[in-house]
Amino acid sequence: MMSVHKEITKHVEQVNSRVNHFKQLDQLRESYIEEAILLCKAGENFSVDKINDVTEQMNELARLGVVPSRKKVTKAMVVEFATRSI
């Protein structure tokens, strides 16, 4: 009985850890998106590389289950959002 309890506890801890890491990455991704939008609105050069690096880390967690995947971001998506929200 104790080994089952330990296995369940271990699994729950792994899931919680994955979810917490995902939340941290999601916040980082959102800050990178916001940065790109601000640069775009200012007419400056911007990159989506940092956004998509974090997105890939999030999608690797998603492949393990529990958390959702995220779409890669293109420059066109940033431009569209920036011009729409002026």
N, C-alpha and C positions, 0 to 999 in steps of 0.2 A: 504493500500500500504506500509506503513512504517513497519508494522509487517513482511511482506514478505521480505523486504530489510534487516531487522534485522536478520531474520532467515537465509537468504543467507549469510550474513556477518558472523554470528556465525558458520555456516557450513564451510565456507572457512577458518576461523581461526582455527577450529578443524583440518581440513585437513592439513593446513600448519604446525600446531604444531606436528601432527603425522609424517609428512614428515621430519621435522627438528629433531625430536627425533630419527627417524629411521636412519638418516644420522649420528648422533652422535654414535648410537649403532654400525652402520656399521664400522665406523672408529675404535672404540674400539675392535670390533671383528677382524678386520684386524690386529691390533697391537698384539692381543693375538695369532693369527695364525702365524704371523711373529716370535714372541717369541718362540712358539713351534717348528717352523722350525729350528731356530738357535740352540736351545737346542738339537734337534734331530741330526743336522749336527755335533754338538760337542760331540755326543755320550753320552749325559746326559739324565737323566729321564725327561719326560715332561708329561703334562696332557692336555686333551682337555676339561676339566670340565668348565673352565672359558669361553672358546669359546662357548660351547653349552649352558651355562647359558644365555649369551648375545643373542645367536641364538634364544633361546626360547622367550626372550623378543621381538625380532624382529618379530618372527612368530605370537606372540599375536597381535602386531600392524597390521600385514598382514591380520589376520582374520577379522579385522575391515574394511578392504578395503584400496585402494589407493596404498599401498606399497607392494612389492613382498615378498614372503617367502624365507627363506634360508635353505639349507640342514644342518643337523647336521654333525659335523666333527668327523671322527674316527681317532684313532692313526695310523691305516694303511694308511689313506689318507695323513697324515702329513709325514710319513716315505716315501711313494711313491713320494710325491712332493719334499722332501728334497734330496732324492737320485737322482731324475731326474734333479734337478737344481744345481748339484755340478759342 
